[in-house]
Structures are given as C-alpha cells and as structure tokens.
Amino acid sequence: MLVRCLALISLWTCPLLAEPWLLVLFKGGSALGIYTPEGQMVSSVPVGKHPHEMVISPNGKYAYITDNGTMAIEQAGEGGNTISIIDLVGRIRLGAISLGKYRRPHGIALDYRTGRLAVTTENPDRLLIVDPVRRRVVRTYDTGGHTSHMVTLDPKGEWAYVSNSRSNNVAAIHLATGKLQLIPTGARPEGSVLSRDGRYLYVVNRDGHKITIIDTSSKRVAGEIPTSRGPVRIDITPDGSELVYAAMEDQKVDFLDLASRRIVASVALDGRPVSLHLSPDGRCALTAAQDIDAVYVISVRERKLLRKIRTPDKSAPDPVCWVDLD
C-alpha cells in the first residue's frame, strides 16, 4: 500500500498506479470523502467537527485527521481536541485520540522512522508528539508564537518547523532537547516545504505575498521570493528545480523556477485554492477550493487543468490524498 499523503495521479496524462482511491477531507462537511480516480464518491466517513489536515499511516491502512472544531483561525471558540483515526480499508472511523487540554489541532506530519505524529494546536499554541498506537500524547513543546498552524519535519525527524501565523515567524524546534529558535517571516506564514537536500525551508506567507527562504543549518532567513497574492500551501518538484504553490487570492496555481526565482507558469482556477500536493513523480498537482466545493487535478508538465471534481454542497474540501487500498 502507498503510505504517503500525495496528490491524485490522474487518468489523463499522468501515469496511474493500480486502483488508487482519492481521499478528500471535507472541512465544512466534517467527513472524509473516498473517491474513484474518475471523481465518483464511493463513501463518506464522518469525523470530528471541521477537520483541517490529515496524514496516512506508514502501512497505508489508516488516516489520521485533525478535528479542529472551527472553520478558520479567525473564528473564536475553544475548538475540538481529537485526532480521528480512519480505517481506510473498512471505510469506518475506528475512534479518536484525545489531546486533553490541547485544543484546535491543525497541522499534522508523520515521522516515518517512528510512526509518531507531530501535531500543532492553536489553543494553547503547542507542538505535540502523538503515539497513534498507544493513542496518547507523549511530549509537548512550546512554539513561542501565536496560532501555530502548519508543521514540517526534517527527514531525520530531528527538527520540526512550525508556522506561527499570527506572530509572523517560524518556530524551529529541536525534538530531542526542546530547543526553540524563532525565525522571522512575512505576514501570516502557512505551508512550508524543504528543499530536496534539506538545506532550505521554503515558507509561503499568505498576507505577505512572498516565500521566505530559511537556511536550516543556521536557522536564519536566507532570502525572499515575491509571489502571487495569498500563497497558502507549497510543494517542490522531485528534481528540486521548481516550487509549486496555491495562490488563494489570485485563484491560481503558480510554478516558480528556483534558479531564476521567477514564476514561469500559472494555471488559473475558478475557485480559491487552499491546498496543494504533487504526485510522487511530480507530474500532477492537486488542489481544492472550499468556496465552490471543487477539487482540481493539474498537469505539471503541460501547465494545464486536467479535471475538476465537484464535491457535495457546502463540503468545503481542503487537503486531498490518495492511497492504493488493494
């Protein structure tokens, strides 16, 4: 089974693995939608209220979903305090991991070495390490900022990078010691991705309309790249030459060449994209628009839209993953 949270490999110009299923997390519908590659929904599994992000277990059998409890960081409220566990084969919710006093979980990443989860919470602002087998929080870290949003782990599982959206910085946290370093970014940092060699972290700033480049060795800002308006999520091509990001305010997906630090292509959309992942081979990108209940499959090579998939009314799709369940 495939074990990574990845974009859909389409039937049109992207090579297709055997019988994949498309997983679409409905933030508004509080459910996980399971789709065929052609875009037909075959199942909907209820989860906690207003889920935000998800990852897939190393064996590909389970999805772990943050039940945030609110639709957006701007909304008041204590929020939820669980991570839903979904059996992807049985298409049922097995249960939930209680986070106790830590509420409004949002970002989630998987340490593939240990199988543990790194989870951000916004109330209070923390990074949690969660054991999904024992279903418990095993360690907590202060993020030193406000509205701890997304999290990226380095390949060795030594450092976690948390975007503190309301304090305009990234918290670099050494997981073994708890050492914390705050790195300034642009306004409202959100998604991030590491360069293929791990030397740089690229952070999109939704209100700053730029990418902050962080040197992961020195934990200092190494540069900035202007973007289209409202960049929210970002990925990198397999060869490391291009960044692909969702520009929510400008309603498009941009392709940015790292050598020239310029946008080389864009794909216009009819909705505001809120998520972005690339397929394993880098040929396809997938994003979703909450405002019009739609998922988009984009050809990276051809820089064009391949398919638009409608989701249920007011489902507000956000992250999208695919797995081979056969």
C-alpha positions as CSV (number, residue, x, y, z in Angstrom):
1,M,0.0,0.0,0.0
2,L,1.1,3.5,-0.6
3,V,1.9,5.3,2.6
4,R,2.3,9.0,1.7
5,C,-0.2,11.8,1.6
6,L,0.0,12.6,-2.0
7,A,-1.9,14.1,-4.9
8,L,-4.0,12.1,-7.2
9,I,-2.3,10.7,-10.3
10,S,-4.8,11.3,-13.0
11,L,-6.1,9.0,-15.7
12,W,-5.5,11.6,-18.4
13,T,-1.8,12.4,-18.8
14,C,-0.3,11.2,-15.5
15,P,0.6,7.5,-15.0
16,L,-1.8,5.7,-12.8
17,L,-1.0,3.2,-10.1
18,A,-3.2,0.2,-9.6
19,E,-6.7,1.1,-8.2
20,P,-5.9,4.2,-6.2
21,W,-8.6,5.9,-4.1
22,L,-8.8,9.7,-3.8
23,L,-9.2,11.0,-0.2
24,V,-10.8,14.4,0.1
25,L,-11.2,15.9,3.6
26,F,-14.4,17.9,3.9
27,K,-13.8,20.8,6.3
28,G,-17.4,22.0,6.1
29,G,-19.0,18.6,5.9
30,S,-16.9,17.1,8.8
31,A,-16.2,13.9,6.8
32,L,-13.6,12.1,4.8
33,G,-14.8,11.5,1.2
34,I,-13.4,8.5,-0.7
35,Y,-13.4,8.8,-4.4
36,T,-12.5,6.8,-7.5
37,P,-9.8,8.4,-9.8
38,E,-12.6,9.4,-12.1
39,G,-14.1,11.6,-9.4
40,Q,-17.0,9.4,-8.2
41,M,-17.6,9.4,-4.5
42,V,-18.0,5.9,-3.1
43,S,-18.0,6.5,0.6
44,S,-18.2,9.3,3.2
45,V,-16.8,8.7,6.7
46,P,-17.9,11.1,9.5
47,V,-15.0,12.6,11.5
48,G,-14.8,15.3,14.2
49,K,-16.2,18.7,13.6
50,H,-14.5,20.9,11.0
51,P,-11.3,18.8,10.3
52,H,-8.3,20.6,8.8
53,E,-5.4,18.3,7.8
54,M,-4.6,14.6,7.5
55,V,-1.7,12.1,7.0
56,I,-1.6,8.4,6.1
57,S,-0.1,5.7,8.4
58,P,3.2,4.0,7.2
59,N,1.3,0.9,6.2
60,G,-1.3,2.9,4.3
61,K,-4.3,1.5,6.2
62,Y,-5.2,4.4,8.3
63,A,-5.8,8.2,8.0
64,Y,-5.1,10.5,11.0
65,I,-7.2,13.7,10.8
66,T,-7.0,16.8,13.0
67,D,-10.5,17.7,14.3
68,N,-10.0,21.4,14.7
69,G,-13.6,22.3,15.6
70,T,-13.6,25.7,13.7
71,M,-13.6,26.6,10.1
72,A,-10.8,29.1,10.2
73,I,-8.2,30.6,12.5
74,E,-10.1,33.9,12.5
75,Q,-13.1,32.2,14.2
76,A,-13.3,32.3,18.0
77,G,-14.0,29.2,20.1
78,E,-12.1,26.6,22.1
79,G,-12.3,24.1,19.3
80,G,-12.0,20.4,19.3
81,N,-9.3,18.2,20.9
82,T,-9.2,15.0,19.0
83,I,-7.5,13.2,16.1
84,S,-9.8,10.9,14.2
85,I,-8.5,7.5,13.2
86,I,-10.0,6.2,9.9
87,D,-9.8,2.6,8.7
88,L,-9.3,3.2,5.0
89,V,-10.0,-0.4,4.1
90,G,-13.1,-0.8,6.2
91,R,-14.1,2.9,5.5
92,I,-15.0,3.5,9.1
93,R,-13.9,5.8,12.0
94,L,-12.2,3.5,14.5
95,G,-12.0,6.1,17.2
96,A,-10.2,9.2,18.2
97,I,-7.0,10.2,20.1
98,S,-7.8,12.7,22.9
99,L,-5.4,15.6,23.1
100,G,-6.8,16.6,26.5
101,K,-6.3,20.3,27.3
102,Y,-4.7,20.9,23.9
103,R,-7.4,22.1,21.6
104,R,-7.9,23.3,17.9
105,P,-5.4,20.8,16.4
106,H,-4.4,21.9,12.9
107,G,-1.2,20.8,11.2
108,I,-0.1,17.2,11.2
109,A,3.0,15.4,10.0
110,L,4.3,11.8,10.2
111,D,7.7,10.7,11.3
112,Y,8.2,7.7,9.0
113,R,11.0,6.4,11.2
114,T,9.0,6.1,14.4
115,G,5.4,6.2,13.1
116,R,4.6,9.0,15.5
117,L,2.6,12.1,14.7
118,A,3.7,15.8,15.0
119,V,0.5,17.9,15.6
120,T,0.1,21.6,16.1
121,T,-2.6,23.1,18.3
122,E,-3.9,26.7,18.4
123,N,-5.4,26.6,21.9
124,P,-2.9,26.8,23.5
125,D,-0.1,27.2,20.9
126,R,1.9,24.0,21.1
127,L,3.5,21.2,19.1
128,L,2.5,17.7,20.3
129,I,4.1,14.4,19.6
130,V,1.4,11.7,19.5
131,D,1.8,8.0,19.5
132,P,-1.1,6.7,17.3
133,V,-0.7,3.1,18.5
134,R,-1.0,3.9,22.2
135,R,-3.4,6.8,21.3
136,R,-1.8,9.3,23.6
137,V,0.3,12.5,23.6
138,V,3.9,11.6,24.6
139,R,5.5,15.0,24.5
140,T,4.7,18.7,24.1
141,Y,6.7,21.8,23.0
142,D,6.1,25.5,23.4
143,T,6.1,27.1,19.9
144,G,6.8,30.5,21.2
145,G,4.2,32.2,19.0
146,H,0.6,32.7,18.2
147,T,-1.7,30.4,16.1
148,S,0.6,27.5,15.5
149,H,-0.6,26.4,12.1
150,M,1.3,24.0,9.9
151,V,4.3,21.8,10.7
152,T,7.1,20.3,8.6
153,L,9.5,17.6,9.8
154,D,13.0,17.2,8.5
155,P,13.8,13.8,7.0
156,K,15.7,12.6,10.1
157,G,13.0,13.6,12.5
158,E,15.3,15.9,14.4
159,W,13.7,19.3,13.8
160,A,10.1,20.4,13.4
161,Y,9.3,23.7,11.7
162,V,6.0,25.3,12.9
163,S,4.5,28.3,11.2
164,N,3.1,30.7,13.8
165,S,0.6,32.5,11.6
166,R,-0.3,35.4,13.9
167,S,3.2,36.2,15.2
168,N,4.8,36.1,11.7
169,N,7.5,33.6,12.5
170,V,8.5,30.0,12.2
171,A,9.4,28.0,15.3
172,A,12.4,25.7,14.7
173,I,12.1,23.1,17.5
174,H,14.8,20.5,18.2
175,L,12.7,17.5,19.2
176,A,15.3,15.7,21.3
177,T,16.1,18.7,23.5
178,G,13.2,21.0,23.1
179,K,15.5,23.9,22.0
180,L,13.4,26.6,20.3
181,Q,14.5,29.2,17.7
182,L,12.1,31.7,16.3
183,I,12.8,32.8,12.7
184,P,11.0,35.9,11.3
185,T,8.9,35.5,8.2
186,G,6.5,37.6,6.2
187,A,2.9,38.2,7.3
188,R,0.9,35.1,8.1
189,P,3.2,32.2,7.3
190,E,1.3,29.0,6.5
191,G,2.6,26.0,4.5
192,S,6.2,25.1,4.0
193,V,8.4,22.5,2.2
194,L,12.1,21.5,2.4
195,S,14.5,21.6,-0.5
196,R,15.5,18.1,-1.7
197,D,18.8,18.3,0.0
198,G,17.2,19.6,3.2
199,R,19.3,22.8,3.2
200,Y,16.4,25.2,2.9
201,L,12.9,25.6,4.1
202,Y,10.5,27.5,1.8
203,V,7.6,29.1,3.7
204,V,4.6,30.7,2.0
205,N,3.3,33.9,3.6
206,R,-0.4,34.3,2.9
207,D,-0.7,38.0,3.7
208,G,2.9,38.9,2.9
209,H,2.6,37.5,-0.7
210,K,6.1,36.1,-0.7
211,I,8.2,33.0,0.1
212,T,10.6,33.2,3.0
213,I,13.7,31.1,2.5
214,I,15.2,29.7,5.7
215,D,18.7,28.2,6.0
216,T,18.1,25.1,8.1
217,S,21.7,24.9,9.3
218,S,21.9,28.4,10.6
219,K,18.2,28.8,11.3
220,R,18.3,32.2,9.6
221,V,16.5,33.9,6.7
222,A,18.5,33.3,3.5
223,G,16.2,35.3,1.2
224,E,12.7,36.1,-0.1
225,I,10.8,35.5,-3.3
226,P,7.8,37.5,-4.4
227,T,4.7,35.5,-5.2
228,S,1.1,36.0,-6.4
229,R,-1.4,37.1,-3.8
230,G,-2.3,34.8,-1.0
231,P,0.1,31.8,-1.2
232,V,-1.1,29.2,1.3
233,R,0.4,25.7,0.5
234,I,3.5,24.7,-1.3
235,D,5.3,21.7,-2.7
236,I,8.5,21.0,-4.6
237,T,9.2,19.0,-7.8
238,P,11.1,15.7,-7.5
239,D,14.2,17.2,-9.1
240,G,14.1,20.2,-6.7
241,S,14.1,22.8,-9.5
242,E,10.6,24.2,-9.1
243,L,8.2,25.2,-6.3
244,V,4.5,24.8,-6.9
245,Y,2.1,26.7,-4.7
246,A,-1.5,27.6,-4.4
247,A,-2.2,31.4,-4.6
248,M,-5.6,31.7,-2.9
249,E,-6.3,35.4,-3.5
250,D,-5.3,35.3,-7.2
251,Q,-7.2,31.9,-7.7
252,K,-4.3,30.1,-9.4
253,V,-1.5,27.6,-9.0
254,D,2.0,29.0,-9.8
255,F,5.1,27.3,-10.9
256,L,8.3,29.0,-9.7
257,D,11.8,28.3,-11.0
258,L,14.3,28.3,-8.2
259,A,17.3,29.1,-10.3
260,S,15.8,32.4,-11.5
261,R,13.4,32.8,-8.6
262,R,10.7,33.7,-11.1
263,I,7.2,32.5,-11.8
264,V,7.4,30.6,-15.1
265,A,3.8,29.4,-15.5
266,S,0.4,29.7,-13.8
267,V,-2.9,27.7,-14.1
268,A,-6.0,29.9,-13.5
269,L,-8.8,28.4,-11.5
270,D,-12.5,29.4,-10.9
271,G,-12.2,29.0,-7.1
272,R,-9.8,29.9,-4.3
273,P,-7.3,27.1,-3.8
274,V,-6.5,26.2,-0.2
275,S,-4.3,23.1,-0.6
276,L,-1.5,21.8,-2.8
277,H,0.3,18.4,-3.2
278,L,2.3,16.9,-6.0
279,S,2.2,13.3,-7.2
280,P,5.2,11.1,-6.4
281,D,6.6,11.5,-9.9
282,G,5.9,15.2,-9.9
283,R,3.7,15.1,-13.0
284,C,0.5,16.2,-11.3
285,A,-0.6,18.7,-8.8
286,L,-3.9,18.6,-6.9
287,T,-5.7,21.4,-5.0
288,A,-9.1,22.2,-3.7
289,A,-11.4,25.2,-3.5
290,Q,-13.6,25.4,-0.4
291,D,-15.6,28.3,-1.7
292,I,-17.1,26.4,-4.7
293,D,-16.7,22.8,-3.4
294,A,-14.3,21.6,-6.0
295,V,-11.0,19.6,-6.4
296,Y,-8.6,20.2,-9.3
297,V,-6.1,18.0,-11.0
298,I,-3.3,19.9,-12.8
299,S,-0.6,18.6,-15.2
300,V,2.8,19.9,-14.0
301,R,4.4,19.2,-17.4
302,E,1.7,20.8,-19.5
303,R,0.8,23.5,-17.0
304,K,-2.9,23.0,-17.6
305,L,-6.0,21.8,-15.8
306,L,-6.8,18.2,-16.4
307,R,-10.0,17.7,-14.4
308,K,-12.3,19.5,-12.0
309,I,-14.2,17.3,-9.5
310,R,-17.3,18.6,-7.8
311,T,-17.7,17.7,-4.1
312,P,-21.0,17.9,-2.1
313,D,-22.6,21.2,-1.5
314,K,-21.0,23.1,1.5
315,S,-18.5,20.3,2.0
316,A,-15.6,22.8,1.8
317,P,-12.9,20.4,0.6
318,D,-9.4,21.1,1.9
319,P,-6.4,18.6,1.8
320,V,-6.5,15.7,-0.7
321,C,-4.6,12.4,-0.5
322,W,-4.6,9.2,-2.4
323,V,-3.9,5.6,-1.4
324,D,-3.8,2.2,-3.1
325,L,-6.2,0.1,-0.9
326,D,-5.9,-3.2,-2.9
